[in-house]
Amino acid sequence: MLAAGMLNCLMPDRSSSPSDNGSRVVSFRRSNANARPTAPPAVDDLAKYERTEGSDDYRHRMIVNVTAFVFVIGLIGAGIWLADTMAAMRKNQDCVLSGRRGCSPVEVTKDRW
């Protein structure tokens, strides 16, 4: 009984609709006169991207690869240095903000003793 009451609540009453005079089917058929022209293919021809056998410059390619490798190693080194510097600064700042004195590390050489 409860389910029937909820079903009536969720679904509108179709018998009381004043504009219900017939079918509500709308036809979506295209006519051939209104058809769109066919679009050209997205890629014209891939032949212009093909390499010939004689165009391989091995020496130049290896120089570019080594240069890129050195650049990436430099970026990694700079990132590690930056992270280490930030960690040291955070450690010193936490020490100072907690109220301690002498937070800066004192470097002592062995010759002095």
Backbone as CSV, one residue per row, in Angstrom:
resi,resn,N_x,N_y,N_z,CA_x,CA_y,CA_z,C_x,C_y,C_z
1,MET,0.821,-1.187,0.000,0.000,0.000,0.000,0.868,1.256,0.000
2,LEU,1.945,1.235,0.813,2.840,2.389,0.884,3.565,2.592,-0.437
3,ALA,3.975,1.510,-1.088,4.682,1.619,-2.360,3.782,2.193,-3.446
4,ALA,2.520,1.842,-3.448,1.589,2.380,-4.442,1.377,3.866,-4.227
5,GLY,1.343,4.293,-2.967,1.188,5.720,-2.667,2.404,6.510,-3.107
6,MET,3.602,5.949,-2.914,4.821,6.636,-3.340,4.912,6.673,-4.853
7,LEU,4.434,5.607,-5.529,4.459,5.580,-6.981,3.550,6.663,-7.542
8,ASN,2.397,6.851,-6.953,1.488,7.909,-7.391,2.082,9.285,-7.140
9,CYS,2.860,9.420,-6.094,3.486,10.702,-5.760,4.586,11.058,-6.760
10,LEU,5.350,10.044,-7.202,6.470,10.299,-8.089,6.056,10.452,-9.550
11,MET,5.045,9.746,-9.993,4.638,9.788,-11.396,3.440,10.718,-11.557
12,PRO,3.472,11.621,-12.506,2.344,12.524,-12.705,1.135,11.764,-13.253
13,ASP,-0.028,12.292,-13.002,-1.259,11.671,-13.460,-1.493,12.066,-14.904
14,ARG,-1.382,11.109,-15.829,-1.495,11.395,-17.252,-2.950,11.562,-17.707
15,SER,-3.870,11.032,-16.965,-5.263,11.117,-17.401,-5.832,12.511,-17.201
16,SER,-5.254,13.311,-16.331,-5.809,14.631,-16.064,-5.133,15.736,-16.868
17,SER,-4.199,15.397,-17.752,-3.497,16.400,-18.533,-4.409,16.947,-19.630
18,PRO,-4.638,18.272,-19.698,-5.544,18.824,-20.702,-4.951,18.833,-22.106
19,SER,-3.612,18.805,-22.267,-3.002,18.892,-23.593,-2.713,17.523,-24.191
20,ASP,-3.291,16.478,-23.661,-3.022,15.115,-24.123,-4.004,14.761,-25.232
21,ASN,-3.767,15.209,-26.507,-4.706,14.949,-27.592,-4.249,13.851,-28.538
22,GLY,-3.135,13.318,-28.411,-2.694,12.292,-29.358,-1.287,11.855,-29.040
23,SER,-0.613,11.385,-30.058,0.734,10.873,-29.823,1.721,12.025,-29.692
24,ARG,2.806,11.748,-29.022,3.846,12.757,-28.804,5.149,12.357,-29.480
25,VAL,5.102,11.598,-30.505,6.297,11.123,-31.195,6.726,12.177,-32.206
26,VAL,7.982,12.559,-32.148,8.527,13.538,-33.073,9.503,12.815,-33.988
27,SER,9.351,12.994,-35.272,10.202,12.318,-36.239,11.459,13.150,-36.486
28,PHE,12.617,12.529,-36.364,13.903,13.190,-36.594,14.589,12.575,-37.804
29,ARG,13.964,12.599,-38.940,14.546,12.032,-40.154,15.204,13.139,-40.948
30,ARG,16.378,12.844,-41.478,17.084,13.815,-42.307,16.691,13.613,-43.763
31,SER,16.588,14.708,-44.433,16.386,14.607,-45.877,17.746,14.688,-46.550
32,ASN,17.878,14.101,-47.702,19.168,14.094,-48.408,19.534,15.483,-48.916
33,ALA,18.558,16.369,-49.083,18.845,17.714,-49.569,19.576,18.540,-48.512
34,ASN,19.336,18.257,-47.251,19.962,19.013,-46.164,21.222,18.344,-45.622
35,ALA,21.661,17.286,-46.253,22.836,16.553,-45.755,24.085,17.418,-45.906
36,ARG,24.984,17.288,-44.963,26.237,18.038,-44.985,27.195,17.442,-46.005
37,PRO,28.025,18.281,-46.605,29.043,17.717,-47.503,30.088,16.972,-46.683
38,THR,30.710,15.994,-47.292,31.700,15.200,-46.565,32.936,16.043,-46.309
39,ALA,33.464,15.929,-45.106,34.648,16.702,-44.703,35.902,16.031,-45.248
40,PRO,36.944,16.817,-45.529,38.198,16.202,-45.988,38.814,15.402,-44.839
41,PRO,39.647,14.425,-45.153,40.254,13.630,-44.077,41.108,14.508,-43.166
42,ALA,41.190,14.115,-41.908,41.923,14.900,-40.906,43.409,14.996,-41.241
43,VAL,44.001,13.923,-41.747,45.420,13.899,-42.098,45.513,13.658,-43.595
44,ASP,46.149,14.586,-44.295,46.241,14.461,-45.754,47.059,13.234,-46.159
45,ASP,48.326,13.262,-45.808,49.198,12.175,-46.212,50.362,12.112,-45.240
46,LEU,50.691,10.929,-44.792,51.791,10.772,-43.846,53.137,10.573,-44.537
47,ALA,53.156,10.557,-45.824,54.402,10.332,-46.558,55.399,11.459,-46.332
48,LYS,54.918,12.665,-46.060,55.863,13.767,-45.855,56.634,13.650,-44.548
49,TYR,56.176,12.781,-43.629,56.863,12.590,-42.361,57.818,11.394,-42.379
50,GLU,57.841,10.643,-43.441,58.724,9.483,-43.528,60.156,9.930,-43.745
51,ARG,61.101,9.178,-43.131,62.514,9.492,-43.307,63.082,8.669,-44.445
52,THR,64.022,9.271,-45.112,64.754,8.516,-46.127,65.950,7.871,-45.459
53,GLU,66.559,6.936,-46.112,67.689,6.200,-45.532,68.914,7.081,-45.322
54,GLY,69.163,8.050,-46.163,70.377,8.835,-46.092,70.299,10.044,-45.174
55,SER,69.155,10.341,-44.561,69.024,11.573,-43.789,69.344,11.410,-42.303
56,ASP,69.920,10.286,-41.888,70.217,10.052,-40.478,71.601,10.602,-40.140
57,ASP,71.655,11.628,-39.273,72.919,12.209,-38.839,73.179,11.732,-37.410
58,TYR,73.854,10.605,-37.282,74.073,9.950,-35.994,74.863,10.837,-35.037
59,ARG,75.890,11.492,-35.500,76.741,12.323,-34.644,75.943,13.476,-34.036
60,HIS,75.174,14.167,-34.847,74.373,15.289,-34.358,73.326,14.806,-33.342
61,ARG,72.707,13.673,-33.632,71.697,13.142,-32.722,72.307,12.771,-31.368
62,MET,73.488,12.197,-31.354,74.139,11.824,-30.099,74.565,13.070,-29.312
63,ILE,75.017,14.106,-30.005,75.385,15.354,-29.319,74.154,15.968,-28.652
64,VAL,73.037,15.972,-29.355,71.797,16.510,-28.777,71.351,15.657,-27.593
65,ASN,71.467,14.339,-27.686,71.087,13.458,-26.576,71.958,13.689,-25.348
66,VAL,73.265,13.829,-25.540,74.178,14.071,-24.413,73.891,15.436,-23.787
67,THR,73.640,16.435,-24.613,73.313,17.771,-24.097,72.027,17.732,-23.272
68,ALA,71.018,17.038,-23.762,69.756,16.918,-23.027,69.965,16.165,-21.718
69,PHE,70.792,15.116,-21.735,71.068,14.344,-20.524,71.771,15.201,-19.474
70,VAL,72.767,15.979,-19.889,73.478,16.859,-18.953,72.530,17.915,-18.384
71,PHE,71.660,18.454,-19.216,70.689,19.447,-18.757,69.741,18.851,-17.715
72,VAL,69.252,17.639,-17.953,68.348,16.982,-16.999,69.074,16.678,-15.693
73,ILE,70.314,16.223,-15.763,71.104,15.960,-14.548,71.296,17.264,-13.771
74,GLY,71.559,18.366,-14.484,71.682,19.672,-13.818,70.388,20.084,-13.123
75,LEU,69.256,19.860,-13.768,67.966,20.181,-13.138,67.722,19.336,-11.892
76,ILE,68.070,18.070,-11.953,67.903,17.194,-10.777,68.809,17.659,-9.651
77,GLY,70.072,17.994,-9.969,70.999,18.495,-8.944,70.513,19.787,-8.320
78,ALA,70.003,20.704,-9.137,69.476,21.966,-8.606,68.271,21.717,-7.725
79,GLY,67.421,20.769,-8.081,66.256,20.441,-7.254,66.653,19.860,-5.916
80,ILE,67.657,18.981,-5.915,68.124,18.391,-4.644,68.765,19.462,-3.776
81,TRP,69.585,20.330,-4.366,70.205,21.418,-3.595,69.139,22.336,-3.006
82,LEU,68.130,22.682,-3.789,67.061,23.562,-3.322,66.271,22.920,-2.188
83,ALA,65.967,21.640,-2.295,65.238,20.948,-1.229,66.060,20.883,0.054
84,ASP,67.367,20.641,-0.074,68.241,20.587,1.101,68.341,21.956,1.772
85,THR,68.476,23.017,0.979,68.553,24.374,1.529,67.258,24.747,2.237
86,MET,66.132,24.388,1.641,64.843,24.685,2.271,64.678,23.925,3.582
87,ALA,65.150,22.687,3.644,65.049,21.908,4.878,65.922,22.515,5.974
88,ALA,67.121,22.965,5.620,68.001,23.578,6.610,67.422,24.900,7.115
89,MET,66.855,25.679,6.204,66.245,26.950,6.628,65.041,26.709,7.529
90,ARG,64.233,25.695,7.210,63.077,25.383,8.049,63.520,24.936,9.442
91,LYS,64.604,24.142,9.499,65.120,23.679,10.788,65.593,24.866,11.632
92,ASN,66.337,25.797,11.007,66.811,26.976,11.742,65.653,27.873,12.159
93,GLN,64.675,28.035,11.313,63.532,28.882,11.640,62.716,28.273,12.786
94,ASP,62.527,26.974,12.783,61.818,26.319,13.882,62.573,26.493,15.189
95,CYS,63.907,26.419,15.129,64.729,26.587,16.335,64.580,27.999,16.888
96,VAL,64.654,29.002,16.014,64.557,30.395,16.454,63.156,30.699,16.977
97,LEU,62.136,30.241,16.300,60.761,30.527,16.707,60.363,29.797,17.986
98,SER,61.082,28.733,18.350,60.778,28.049,19.604,61.444,28.740,20.795
99,GLY,62.266,29.767,20.548,62.843,30.558,21.635,64.231,30.134,22.053
100,ARG,64.849,29.239,21.365,66.198,28.809,21.748,67.234,29.783,21.235
101,ARG,68.403,29.752,21.857,69.517,30.596,21.419,70.590,29.715,20.810
102,GLY,71.386,30.323,19.967,72.500,29.579,19.357,72.018,28.523,18.370
103,CYS,71.067,28.849,17.549,70.531,27.874,16.590,71.431,27.672,15.385
104,SER,72.282,28.623,15.090,73.172,28.485,13.940,74.249,27.470,14.260
105,PRO,74.539,26.572,13.327,75.586,25.579,13.606,76.959,26.244,13.628
106,VAL,77.776,25.830,14.555,79.129,26.356,14.684,80.078,25.303,14.129
107,GLU,80.858,25.696,13.140,81.790,24.771,12.521,83.158,24.906,13.193
108,VAL,83.671,23.797,13.694,84.958,23.795,14.366,85.875,22.864,13.590
109,THR,87.067,23.351,13.259,88.014,22.524,12.543,88.835,21.713,13.531
110,LYS,89.420,20.618,13.091,90.213,19.775,13.970,91.573,20.382,14.299
111,ASP,92.091,21.308,13.486,93.398,21.924,13.726,93.368,22.758,15.010
112,ARG,92.231,23.287,15.297,92.126,24.186,16.432,92.383,23.468,17.749
113,TRP,92.048,22.254,17.854,92.253,21.529,19.116,93.621,20.970,19.111
